[in-house]
Amino acid sequence: MTVFETKTTHDVVGELKRLGVEDVDDSALARALYSTDASLYRVIPQVVVRPRSVEEVLATIDACRATGTPLTSRGSGTSIAGNAVGTGVVLDFSRHLNRVHEIDVEARTARVDPGTVHAVLQKAATAQGLRFGPDPSTHTRCTVGGMIGNNACGSRALAYGRTSDNVVALDAVTAAGERLTLGADQEMYPVLDRLKAVVADGLGTVRTEFGTFGRQVSGYSLEHLLPENGFDVATFMAGTEGTLATLTSATVRLVEDPAHRLMLVLGYGSMAEAADDVPALLDFSPTACEGLDSRIVNVVRDNGGSVPDLPRGQGWLFVEISGADEREIADSVNKAVAASAALDSRIVTDSREQAVLWRIREEGAGLATRTLPRKALSGWEDAAVPPDRLGTYLREQDVLLAEYGLDGVPYGHFGDGCVHIRIDFPLDDPGGHDVFRNFLVEAATLVSSLGGSLSGEHGDGRARSELLPLMYSDEAIDLFAKVKGVFDPDDLLNPGVLVRPSAMDADLRGPESSKGRLDQRLGLRLLHDEGDFGKAVHRCTGVGKCLADNHGSNGVMCPSFQATRNEKDSTRGRARVLQEMIDGRLVKGGWRSPEVHEALDLCLSCKGCANDCPTGTDMATYKSEVLHQSYKGRIRPRSHYILGRLPFWARLSSRIAWLANLGLSTPGVRSLARWAAGVDQRRSLPMFARGSFSRWARKRPALGAGRPKVLLWADSFTDFFSTVAGKSAVNVLESAGYQVEFLARSACCGLTWITTGQLDKARSIVGDAVAQLHPYVTDGVPIVGLEPSCLAVLRSDAVELLDDPRAVDVAQGVFTLSELLQRTDGWVAPDLTGTTLVVQPHCHQASVFGFEADLAILESTGATIDRLSGCCGLAGNFGVEKGHYEVSVAVAELQLLPAVRNAPPGAIVVADGFSCRTQLLDLADQPAVHLAQLLDQ
């Protein structure tokens, strides 16, 4: 092996630029963003390259060879074993090389870039009546190149096989710059002649140790290179983890999707008992047979998520049987029930319920981290054994966990014998790394003793490569080294993985705690993370759901990334930068680090991640804390003083609303007001209502004496800007049989202070609101709020700000209008049959207390509902602030504005959020109504 003297980052960047590579970034921000993937490992790259063309890929390889710089290929960065991090150049294909170039319906193939997201390919294939078979849980964001690198499988590998089984042809480049076209009619390049010679010398080892069962993914899959298997180099390349060549194009096989699917859910007393039943169920040729621990489902329930009815048990198998004949499928399902040893069963026929259950299973990697008292981690992630040994493996693994004082939550592809598990490794404790290493050695020994594979689909990466000698003979390990030497003798491609591996306990992320590192009192209590900002930001494990297109998903996260497609604007990217801020070695300067503020700048504080992220990462909360700490005792941006204190200024201006409105509508004054407030000059300024809602309400004669009472809480937006929604709400509540009451004086939730990080003042303001509202709660009077973002403060942020049990009571005693109407006997919604409603749920409502009640009320009107996903793009003060206009508009163009433009004549747009209605007026001249107005018929 030739040893290069690695050049400095300046040399590498200079060579990349000289060779014409455009998107080259060696900033601390970029290096922080790419410092880890979805694994436990932290490896800081020298530079990040996002190639725009195959020619730039070739140039990058040339630059790395010339400078002796390691090269790591990266798809979406969701690799769980540390396969997508490296010390040199990280080559991110997802930014530019992400297209589907061709769907050949007759040949049933697709030709794609390596950075093409699986879901994008699937959408293109589905339009032609086809599908790409493998479907990893990360299918909404994982790339085809990454799937090939790791030989990904997914839930339906029983029917469609691994990625390697679906590769037709590959274009790749070796570290020496040799371009290869691999496939059925491949040319015998010199490098392949040398590869064939290596295999010929080890035929006995390859024939006896490789390809022993379907999920043997660890190491190089040398069985594909046997003469009897046609020396299939394209298939062999799947699972080589970017250590032999760099992929530039892939042609993959497509299949027909079955016409019908049924889902059978079987309940068991334990996951091991579920595993025991797998061999019997495989006789019915299921498309999928997935295991799920009840503790994962409980996380969804405990956080307010909807879970369809499940059979009794502590663990379940989700068995999918599909085909062309519906009756045959039903018959097979009934026979599977009879053949099983389950405690209970349920056949799920409703496609929506099936989708919810599959989504819970897909999000297992994130949800499982929250199932145990101590954070559950990856590391021993996806070992596989032959299915008939799965029950034995799970029981012996439980014994091993207990010996180390650990706990784990298993789930995964039980039909293939592949088990995912998250374990509460004590990495922050003294001796925690030794526990981690020793457990992995014994776990690998256990798997090997059962004829299993250390990796069943995620690859070995940094987590398991060191353990391969426990699974393979010395002869097999030597073959791996010889194969690596054929393709990459200088060890430039993803070094430390598979051959000459890095230590499995080297470069582990952490410690997570920020206590003692950030010697400042937090503004928020961070109750779910023991008041530790470091633990909070390390909730993000990198599973990358924030990178997924949320169109049609009813999700919100992450609107700025949806608009920019820049990693720094994703929830994951921001979390990575905050983790590096805690670490302090790369991102320096603590709370005031420029990299931190750049990463957080385009965060809309929509709270979408708090609900949509499986790990519960809440970037809006973290942003508030960063702003609070950054500007304590310092001059703030102008927008913080005006927009961040909007209710205060609104209250002052309300008595002279006509004069304030005159000034805001006068061109010169209006421009000056925008400048003073830090508002983009292209934005309108909202007009004040002529008379506040509170004054109107207090003067209004009380109606309905003797009826059940309800307090209608007038938030600042309802009180001073959108009084019509408040008046309609009064009419609706009175028509529903309530006596409507109002506070004697205004109570603000402090929302705008919270989002701008003015947390000390926010604590005082929300404390006053809680004090005013609490007596109603103790008297059993429900409190209804109309502005979702303000109501969300009382539901969640107030408890984080106040160490006051009354805040907990108030959080449980406040309701949306729809939540109250749903439980009101005798109330009937107006008949809107024949009307189309375009409905934009407010981000905070969808994320904090859900939209189910609103949707039920809307559906009860008989109207046709077009429910949108995602954010409107205004998000309080975000969209009006100077510097955010373009992104705000781009977010609105993702879903909201196209939906409004394409709505049928006479459609009514429903948006409870004041910011959503403002955005619609600003960008589309489209009026929208609050739900209260819609129901006030």
N, C-alpha and C positions, 0 to 999 in steps of 0.2 A: 504494500500500500504506500502510495506517495503521500508525504506529509507536506501540506502547504503552510506557509507562514500567513496566517489570516491577517488581512489588511484592516485598517481602521474603517469606521463607519464612513468617514469622509471619502476614503478611497473607493469604497463600494458604491456610494451614492454617485460619485463622480463618474465611475465606469458605467453605471446604469444610465446616467444622463447622456454620456458620450455615445452610447449605443442606441439612443433614441427612445428610451422608456420614459413615458410621461408622468404617470401617476406613481410617484416615488415619495415616501413620507418617512422621515426619520425623527419626527418630533416626539417629545415625551408623551404627548397625548396619544398619538398613533401607537406607540410602543406599549403604552398602558392598555389600550383597547385590545391589543392582540397578545397580551402577556399570558393569557390562559384560554382554554376552550371550555368544554363542559366537564372537565376533569378536576382533580384535586391539585393539579400541577401549575406552577407559576414559572414561566421561562420568558425572559425579556428578549425580544428580537432586536437586531440592530436596525432593521429597516423593514417597512411594509411596502409591497409592490402590488398594485391592482392592475393587471395587464389588460390592455384594450384590444389586443389582437394576438393571434398565434405568433406573429413576428416578435411581439414584445415578450412573449414567453421564451422564445428562443434567445432573444437578446439577454434576458434575465439569467438564463442558464449560462450563457457565455460570460456574463459579468461575474457570476458566482465562481465559475471555473477559473477565470483569470485572477481573481482576488482570493481564492481559497475560502470562500464564504459558504457556510451551510445553507441549504435551501429546503424549506418546508412548504409543501402545498397545502392549501386550506380551502375547504368548501364553505360551509356555513358556520364552521367553528363549533359544531355540536358534538365533537368527538369526546367520549367519556373516559377514554383510557390515556389521554394526553398525546394523541396522535397528531394534533394540529398545532403544536407549539414548537418553537425552535429558536436557537440562539442567533441565527444569521438573518437571512431574508425570509419573510413569510409572504408567500405568493397567494393572494386572495383572488380567487376566480369569480366570486359571486357578484362583484360590483359591475363588471362589464361583460365578461364572457359567460352569458347566461341565457342564450337563446335556443329555442327549438328550431332547427334548420329545415327539417324535412320529416314528414310522416308518410311512409310508404304503406298504403293500406293493403295493397296486393301482397307485398312481402311481409307485412306485419312487423315493420321495424320503424325506429325513430332515430334520427341523427341529431345529436345535441352537443352543446358546449359543456365542458366539465362543471361550470358554475350554474347550470340550469337547475332550478329548484324542482324537486320531485312533483309538487303540486301543479307547477306550470306545465310540465310534461304530461301529467295526468289529465289536465284540462284539455290540452290539445288532442290527446289520444281519445278521450271520451267523446269528443265531438265527432270522431270517426267510428264510434262503436267499439273502441278497443281500450285497453288499459296496459300500463306497465305493472307487472305482477307484484314485485316486492313493495311492501308498504310500511316502512319504519314508523314508529310513533311520532317521529319528527318530520313526517312527510310534508308538512306545510312550510318547512324552511330548509330541510336538508337538501344537498345538491347531489346530482347524479354522480359527479366526480368523487364526492366524498363517500357515497354509497359503494362505488367501485373500489375505492381505496381500502375501505373497512370490510368489504363483502357483506354489506348490510342485508338483513332478511325481513324482519317485520312479522306482524301477526299472521299473515296468510302465506307464510312460506310452505306450509303443508300442501297448499294447492299450487303455488307458483314458483317455489324454490328460492334459493338465495340470489343475490345480484349476479354472482358468477354464472348461475344457470341461465341468465337472461342477457349476457353479453354476446353480441354478434361480432363486432369488430372495434378496434381501438386504434387511434393515432397517438403515438407517444414519442418522447424524446429522452434519450439517455443523458447522463451527466456529461458525457463527452460530446454532446451535440448531435448524436446520430438519430435521425428521424426514422421511426418504425411505423409501418402499417400492419397491424396484427389482425388475423381473422382466418377464415376458411382457406383462402387462396394466398396466404401471406408469402412474401418473398423470404428466402433463407439468408438473412443478413449475417455478416460475420459474428455479431454478438450472439445470434441464435445458434450458430454452429458451435460456439463455445459452451452455450447453455446445454445443448443436446449432449455434448461430451461429458459434462458434469453429471447429468442425470444417468447416462449410460454407466458411469462408474459406480453409481449407487442404486441400481435397480432393485436389489434385494431389500434395502432399507425403505425405499419409497413404496414398494408393493406391500410391505408388512406393517408400516407405521402410519400411512396416510390414507385418507378417504375411508376411515373405518365406520363413521356414521355421519348423518346429514349435517350436524352442527359442529363438525370439527373445523373450526376456523383458525385456531392458533397456528402461528408459524406460517411458512410459505406452503401453499397447497400444491405440493409437488406431484400429486397423483395425476393432475391434468397433463403433465409432461411425459407420461409413460407412452411408449410406442402404441400400446393397445388402445390408448385414449386419443390418439392422433396428434400427440405433441401440440396440444391446444394452448398456445402461449397467451392468447387474448383472455381466455377463461382463467388461466393461471395468474394473470396480473391482478385480478380482483382479490383483494385482501393483502396486497403487498405494502399497503400503507405509505405509498409514495417513497419507498426506500430504493426502488430499482429504476424507475423512470417517471417522467412527468407527463401526465395525460393532457392532450390538447383537443381531443374529440372522441366521442363515443357513439357507436351504433348499437342500440339495444333492441331486444325482442319485445313485441307487444302481443297480447292475447285478448280473446273475447271475454267480456265480463258476463258472468252467468245472469240469466234473466230473473232468477228468484233466489232469495236468501231468507233463512229462518235462523233465529238466535235462541239457543237453549241455554238457560242459566241453571247450573246445578250447585246446590249448597252442601258444604261439608263441615265436619267438626273442627278440622284443621287443614292447613295447606298440604301437609304430608298425606292426609287421607285423600285430598283432591288429586294429588300426584299418583297415588296408588290406582286411581280409577282411569288414568289416561290410556293405558294399553287397550282396555276394553272399548273405549270410545273411538280409538283410531280405526277400529274395524268398520266404522260407518263413514269413512273417508271425509272427515270434516275439512272445510276450507281453513278453519282456525280453531284452536283449542287453547285458550288463554287462562292463566291463573291470576287471581286477584285476592289479596289479603283484605279482610274486613277493615283493618285500621286505615287503609288508604281511603276507603269509602267514607269512613267516619270523619276524616279531615274535610271532605266535601260537605257533609251534613253540618258539621260544627261551624263551618264558615258560611252557612246560609245557602249552600248550593242545593239544587234540586236533584234528587236521586230517585229513579223509578223503583217500584217495589222489587225486592230481591227475596229469594228463598231464604229460609232460616239457615244459619250457619256462620262460621267464623272465617270461611274462605269459599271462594266460588271458582267454578270453571265456566268461562264463556265459550260455548261451542257453536260454531257457525257451520251450517250445512247448506250448500247451494247447488243449483243446477237449472236445467231447462224445464223440468216437469215439476210443477208445484205440488202435485199429489205425492209423487215419489219422495220429494224432500220432506213433506209432512210425515210420511210413513217412516222414513229413516230417523227423523227426530223422535217419534214415539218409541221406536225400537231402542234408540240410544237411552231414553229415559228408563225403559224397562231393564236394560242391561247394566245401568249404572248402579253404584252403591251409595248414591247421594241421600242425604237426609231429606231433601226437599228439592223441588224443581219448578221452573216456570218457563214457558215458551213465550218469547217476546216477538209479537208479530208487527207491532206498530213501529214504523221506520224511525219516527222521532225518538221513541224510547231507546231503540237500538243505538241511534247516534249518540245519545247522552251516555249510555253505558260504555260504548267504545271510546268516547272522549275521556271518560274517567280512566279507563285502562291506558289510553295513550299518554295521559298526563301523569302516569304513575311515577316516573323518574323525578318529577318535581314534588308531587304530593307526598311521596314517601319520605322526603326530607323532614316533613312536619309531623310525622306519626309518633315519634318517641319523645320522652322528656328532654333528652339531649339530641342535638341535631344529627340526623341520619345522613351518612355520606356515601358517595361512590368509592370505588377503589377495588373492591371485590365485586364486580358488577354483573357479569353475564356468562358465568361458567355454564357448561352444558354437559349432560351425561346422556347415554342412551335412555329413551323414555321408560323402559321397563325397570330402570334403576333409580328413577327420579324420587320415589318415595323414600327409599333408603338414603339417598343423598341428603334430602331435606332433614331427615331425623338426625343423621350424623352431623350435619352442619349445625343444627340447634345445640347438640351436645358440645361441639367445638366453641360456639359462641358463648355458651354458659361458662366454659372453662376459662375464658378470657374476660368474663364479666361484661360481655357485649350483648346487644340485642339487634335484631335485624328484621326487616319487613320484606318478605319475598313476594314476587309476582313474576309474570313473564310468559314466555312461549312454552307452556307446559307440554303441548303436543309434540314439540321438537326436543323436549328435555332441557330447554334453555331457561335458566333462572336469573332474573334480575333481582338484586337485593340492595337495599341501602342500610348501612350499619353505623351505629353510633360510636365510631372510633374516637377515642379521647385525645385527639391530636394536640390540643392546647394544654393538656396535663403533663406534668413531669413523667417521662418514660412513655408518653403516648406514642411516639414514633416507633419505639421498640414493640409495643403492643401491635401496632399496625403491621410491621414487618413480620413478626413471628406468626401472627394470625394468617397472613397471606401465604406464608410458606406452608403451614399446616393445611390450609384450605386447598391449596394447589396439590398437595400430596394426596388429600382425600379424593379430589376429582380424578386425578390420574389413576388412583387405585380402582376406581369404578369404570375405567376405560373412557373417561370424559375428556373435554377440551377446556382449557383455561378461559378461552374466549369462545362464545357461541355466535357472536355477530358484530361486536364492536371493535374487534382487533385487539392486539396485545399492547401497543403503544408503550408508554413509560410505566404503566401499572403492572404489566405482566411479562414483558419480554425477559426480564431477569429470571423469571420462574420457568422458562421453557425447558431447561434441563431436567426439571422434575417430571415433565410430560414426555419428552423425546430422549432417545438414546444419544450418546456422544457422536455416533455416526450421522444421525439426522441433524444435530446442531452443526456439525462440520459441513454438511451439505448446504445449510442456510448460508454459512460464511462464504462458501465457494460460489453460490449463486449471486450473492451480493458483490463478490469480487468480479464476476463477469460483467455486471451492469454498471457498477459504481465503485471501482477500485479505490478511489480517493475518499470515499465515505462522505460525500457532499450532500446526498439526498436523505433528509430526515434522520440524521445520525442520532444514535442513542435508542433507536427503535429496532426491535427484532434481532439485529446482529450487533455485537459489541454494545449491549444495552446499558442504559443509565440505570443506576440503582433505583429500585421501586420506591424508596423512601427519600430520595433526593428531590429537591425543588418542590416540596409540598407547599401549598398555599398556607398562609397564616403566619403567626397566630391571629385569630380573628378579633380579639379584644382590642378596643381603643382606649380602655381605661389606663391611665398613666401616660398615654401617648398624646391625647388631646386633653390637656389639663384645663378644661373649661366646663362650666355647668351647662348641661343641655337645656334647651328651651322646651323640648318635648320629653315625655316620660318614657317613650318607646317600651310600652308595657310588655309586648310580646318578645322583647329581646333583652330583658333585664336591664333596661336603661343604658344599653351599650350600643353606641353607633356602629362600632366595628362589627358586632354580631348582626346588626340590622342589615348592613350593606352586603355582608357575606351570605345573606339569605339567597342571593342570586347564585345559582350553581351553573349557569351558562346553558341551560337547555334550549334557550333561544326562541321561546314561543312569541316573544316580542318582535321577532323578525318575520313572522307569518303575515300574509295578507288576511285582514280580518273581514273582508267583504262577505256579507251573508252569514257571518259567524255569530252575530249578536254581541261581538266583543268590541272593545275600545282600543286596547293596547296595540301598538304604540303609535299614535297619530303622526308625530314628527318623523319617525323613521319611515312610515308609510309614504310620506311626502318626499323625503330626501334620499332615502336608501343608503344613508351614511351610518356606519356602525356607531359613531359617537352619538347619534341621535336615537339609539335604541335604549331600552331599559337596561339590557345587558351591558352595553357599552358604558353607560353612565355608572352602573354599579362597579364595573372594572376600574374606572378611574377613581371612584371613591375608595375602593379597596386599596389602590395604590397610594392614595392620599393617606390612608391609615398606616400603610407600610412605611411611607416616608422616604424610600430610597430613590425611586424614580420620579414620582410626583411630589415635589417639595413645596413647602410653604403652607401646609395645613389647609385650613378652611379657605384661605384667600388665594390658593394656587390658581394661576391662570387656566391651567388645564381643566380644573374642576369647574370653573365658571363657564368655560367654553362648552364643556360637555353638557352642562345643565341649562345653558341659555335657551335652547329650543324645547325644553321640557314644558309642556302645556299645563302641568299640574292637574291633569285630567283624572287622576286616580285610577285609570284603566288597569294599570299593572297591579294595583292592590287586590283586584279581583281576578283578573285574567291570568296573571302569572301564577303558575302552579305552586311556586315557593312563597308567594305572598309578598314579594318585593314591592315596596310602596315608595316610588321615586318622588311623588309629590310631597310626601312627608320629609324625605331626606333633603329635598331642595329647600323646603322651608327652614329646616335646621341649619343648612349651610348658609343661607342668606342671613339668618338670625346671628350666627356666629361671626360671619364675615363683616357685618356692618354694625356690630355692637360698638357704640361710642364713636362711630365714624359717619361722615356724610354719605348719604344714600343717593341712588339715582333719583332724578326728579319724579319719575313715575311712581316711586314708592310713597312720596309725600302727597301726591294727588290721587292717583288711581288706587294706591294702597290704602288710602284713608277716605275712599269715596263716600261711604255712608255719613261720615262726619261732615263733609262738604255739602252733601245732599241735604242733610238736616238743616244746615245753615241757610241754604239757598231756597228751601221749600217755601218759606213765607214770602219770598220775593221771586217766585218762579217765573212770573211774566218778564221781569227785568233780566233774570239770568238767561232765560231762553232768548230774549232779544239780543243779548250780547253774544251768545253762542251761535246765533244765526247771522250775525253781522260779519262779513268776510274778513276784514282786518282783525277784528277782535277774536274771531273764531280761530284764525291761524296762530295768533299769539297764545290763545288758550291751549291749543294743541301743543305748541312748543313748550309751554310752561309745564304741561302735564306729561311730557315725553311721549306724546301720541303721534303716530304717523299722520302726515298731512293728507293722506288719501282717505283717512277714516272720518266718518261722521261722528258727531258728538250727540249723545242721547239727550233729549229734551226732558225737563222736569215736568211732572204732572201739575196741573192747576189745582192745588189743594191736595194734601197728603191723604192717603187711604185712612190712616188712623183718625184724622180729624173728621172725615166723613163718617167713619164707623161710630165714633163716640157721639156724634150728633144724631145718629139714626135711632129711631125708637126701637127698643128691644121687642122682638117678636118671639112667640112660641113659649111663653112662660109656662112652666110645668113640664116642659119636654126635657129629654136628656140633654145635658149641656155639652158643648164642644167649644174649645178655645181656638179661634183662628188667629194664629201668630203671623203678624205682618212683618216680614223681613224687609230690609231696606229697599230692595228692588221693587217689591210690591207696594211699599209704603210711598215711595217718592217718584217712581218712574212708570210702573205698569199697574196702576190702580184698577184698571178694568178687570184684570184677572181676579183681584181680591173681591170686587163687588160681585162678580159672577159666582165666586166660591160661596159667598154669603147666600145668594139665591139658591144655589144647589143644595147647600147644607140645610137650609130652612125647608126646602121642598122635600128633603129626606127625613124631616121630622125632628130636627135638632134646634135647640136654643143656642144661638151663636153668641159667644162672648169674646171680648177683646181685652188686651192688657191696658192698664191705666196709663202707662207711659211706654214709649218705644223701647224695644230690646233688640240689639244687634248681635249677630253671632260672631262677628269679628273675622269673617271670611277673608276679606281683602287684606287685612293685617297678617293673617296666617300665610297666605300665598306669597306675600312679599317678605316674609321672615321677620315681621315685627311682633315677635311672640310674647314679649313681656306685656305690651299693650293689649294684644289679643287675649291674653289670659285674664286680664282685668275686665275686658268687654264681655267675653263669653261667661265669665263668672257672674257678672251682673244679670245676664240673660238667664242663666241657670237658676239664680236666686229668685227671679220673677216667675219663672215657669214651674218651679218645683212644687209650690202649693197646689197647683192644679193637678199635678200628677198624683200627689198624695191624697187628693180628694177624689181620684178616679175619673177626672175629666180628661178625655183624650185631647191632645194638642195636634192641630193640623197645620202644616207648613206648605207653602205653594212654590217657593223657589228651591229646586232640588239641591243646589250647591249649599245653600244656607241650612237646609234641613240636614244635609249630610254632616255638617259641622257638629250639630247637636247629637247626631247618631254616633260619630266616631271621634272627631278631633277634640271635642270638649273633654272627653275622658282622658285623652293624651295630654291635654294642657292642665287639667285641674286634678289635684289630689283631693277630691271632694266626692263623697258617696252620692251626693245629690245629682252630680253629673251622670252617674250610672243610671239613676232612676229616671232622669229626664230622657236619656238616650233610649230607654225602653218605653217611654210614654209619648213619643212624638211619632206622627204618622203622615204619610202622603194622603192627599184627598182620595185617591183610589183605594188605598189600604183601608180607610175608614168606611167608604161606601161599600166595599166588598163584604164587610161584616155587619152592614146595616140591614136588618130585616125589612122587607117590603119595598126597598128602593129599587126602582126600575130605570134603566138607562133609556134615553130618548131613542126612538127608532130612526136610524140613519141608513136604512137599506137603500142601496143604489148609489151611495156616496163612497168615493175613494178617499181614504185618509193616508197621507204621507206623514209618517210619524218619526220624529227625531228624538230618541231618548237622550236626556241629558247625561253626560259622562258620569257625573257623580251619582246620579240616581242609578244608572245601570251598574255602577261599580260598588256602591256602598250598601244600598238597600234593595237593589234589583228592580226589574221592570215587569215582573210577572203580574202584579196586581193591576197595573195600568193596562197591560195587554188584555187581561181578562175583561176589564170594563169596556175597553174599546171594541173587543170582539162581540160583546153583548149588545152593542148598538146595531149589529147587522151590517155594518159598513165593511167594505173591502179594505184590508189593512196592508200597507206597504211599510213594514217596519225596517228602518235603516240601522246599520251598524256604524261604529266609529264615531268620531268627534266632529263637531261643526267647524272647528278650527279657530274659533274666537277665544273660547276658554277664559272667560273673565277678562283680566287686563292683558293677557298674553297677546292676543291678536291685534290689539290697538296700539301696543307699544312700538316705538320706532325700532326698526331692525327685524321685525317679525311679520311684516305684512305679507311678503311673498310666500312664506311657509304657511301662514294662516289661510291664504287663498288656496294654496295647493292642497291643504288638508280638506277644505270644503269641496274641492273638485274631485276628491276621491269617491265620495258617495252622495253627499247632501245635494250639491248643486245639480249634478246629472239627474238625480231622482226628481227634483223639482221641475227641471226643464222637460223631462219625459213624462210627467204626470198627465193624466187625461184632463180635459177641460172640466172645470167645476170641482176639481180635487181640493181638499182642505189640508193644509199643512199644520200639523200639531207639534208644538215644541214647548215644553214647560219651562225650559231655561231662558232667562232673559237674554243671556249672551247668544243663544241659538237664534232667537227671534231677531236680535240685532244684526247678526251675521247675515241672515236671509234678506233683511231689508237693505243692508249695505251692499251686498254683492249681487243680489238677484231682484231687488225691488219687490220682494215676495212677502206679503204679510203672513204671519203665522199666529195661531191661537193657542192659548193655554188650554189644558184639558178642562179646566173649570168653565171656560168660555164655550167650549164645544158642548158640554153637558147642560149649559144654561139655555135650554130650548123652551 
